[in-house]
């Protein structure tokens, strides 16, 4: 998902890139808890029937499901923020805080769009200057990368 804002202090633009998220954190927790209740009920039913090994394996299953959901949902909350102004272009990447940051001089910045052969091949979109480049929007679809490349080029010209 791409959102573009005009920076209030002076002329500049801010692009916020994030992966598409089909479920919120609260909904994910509700799903996980409901699944745990069902697994516990099934495990207890079989335990009362004399098949006591079902309950511990049911618990291990829920632990594996919970950890898988957690690590998957962490990737959904990644953000990439690209800020363009007259003098500098800043790229920030992270989850809930800035983990990596790059800064380029805007007059020398260029958008690098690498297209691979093939109908379903993933594209690589990068922002760079003087041989150094940073890939942006690796989680975006190809048509979203098209829109982002067009908007970035347009904003770089305007600034």
N, C-alpha and C positions, 0 to 999 in steps of 0.2 A: 504494500500500500504506500502511496506517495502523497504527501501533503506539502504544499508550497505556501509559505507566508512571506509577506514583505516585512523586512526588519524595520521596526519603528524608528530607530535612531539612524537617520541618514538613509542613503540609498543602498539597498542590499536585499538579498533574498535568503531564505532559510528553507531547505528541503529536509523533511523528516521521512526516512524510509523505515518501514517495519514489515515483517512478514504478515501474511493474512492469518487471522486467528478466528477459527469457527466457534470456539467455546471460551467463555470467561473462566477465570480462576475459581470463582464461587460455584459455577455450574460443574466444573471439573471435580471439585471436592464433593459436591452432592452426588455425582455419578459414582465416584469412588466409594463413598460411604454406603450408598445403596447396594453396590456390588458386594461390599464386605458383609453387609447384613444378610444378603441372599446366600453368600458362600458359608457364613456361619450357621445359618438355618439348615442348609443342606448337610454341612458337616456334623451338626448336632443330631440331626435325624439319623444319619448313618451310624453315629457313635452309639445312640440308644438302641440301634438294631444289632449292636455287637461288632461293628466294623470300625474300631476306634482309630485305625490308621488314616481314615479319610480326613479327620479334623486337622491334624498337624500339616498334612499336605495342602489342605485348603488354605490354612494360614500362610504357608510358604508361597502359594500362588498369589494371595492378596498382597503380600510383601513385594513380590516381583512386579505385580501390576502397578502398585503404588510408586515404586522407584522408577519404573519405565515412564509412567505418566508425568512424574516430577521432572525428570531429565528432558523429556520431550517438550514440556511446557516452558522450561527455561529458555529453550531456543526460540520460542515464539515471542518472547519479550525482548529480543535484541532490537536495538535502534541504531541507525546511522543518521547522523545529522551533518548536512553540508551547508555551510554558511558562506555566502558570497558577498563581498563588498568591493569597493574600488581598489583597495590595496591588497587584501589577502583573501584567500579561499581556505577555509578550515574544514577538515573532515574529522568527525568524532564518531567512534564506534564503541558500543558497550551494552551491558545489561544492567539497568537501573542506575548505573554510573558510567562515567567515561573511562574505558579501559585503554583505548589507543587514540592518539590524536596526531594529525598531520597538518602542516600549514604550507601553502604555496602562494606565490605572488600572482594575483589575479591577471595582470596583463600578459603573463607568460603561460597561463594555464591552458591546457587543451583537453578535450574529451576524446578518449581512445575507445573506439568501438570495434572489438574483434569478433568477427562472425566466422563460425566454423561451417564447413560443408555439411550438408544433410538437412533434411526437412525439420527434424526434431532436435537438432543440435543446440546446446546451450550457448548463449552469447556471453561475452565478457565485456563489461562496461567499466572503464577506469578513468580516473582524473589524474593527470600527470603534468610534469614540468621537467625539462632538462634530463630526460632519461629515467626519472623516477616516477612511478605511477602507483596508485592505490585503487584496487578494485572496489567498486561500490555496487550495492544492490545485488549481491550474489544470490539472494533468495527471491528475487523478483522474476516474473515470467518474461518471456521474450517481448511480448507486446508492451508490458510495463517498462521494460528497458528502452524500447523505442520512444515511448512518451518521455521518459526521464532524460534520455540523450537530447531530444529536441528541446525540452524545457531548459536543460543546463546550457546548451549552446546559445539559446535565445537570451538567457539571463546574463551570461558572460559578455555577450555583445552589448546588452543594455547598460551594464555596470561600467 
